[in-house]
């Protein structure tokens, strides 16, 4: 093989590698764009989750307080009922 043929083959290989490199750069750019979009969506989901968690905790606290008040009222009514029964006897 002559030096001229080797150089020609090397130039062809370089063009192939440069073309493959451009394709990879393009694919990398697409992946980077998709990653940015996914990160934005993830941030929105985290924010939504945080707000829902806050609402859940607020509602849970209200329900726990209401439950405690109802338990106290039931206890009071049971005590009152017991006293009335004692009076009837």
LINUR-V685247 format. One record per run of one state. SS is the DSSP state (hx for helix, st for strand, lp for the rest). FROM is the first residue (numbers start at 0). TO is the last residue. If there is no record, write none. Layout:
ss | from | to
SS | FROM | TO
SS | FROM | TO
This chain:
ss | from | to
lp | 0 | 1
hx | 2 | 87
lp | 88 | 88
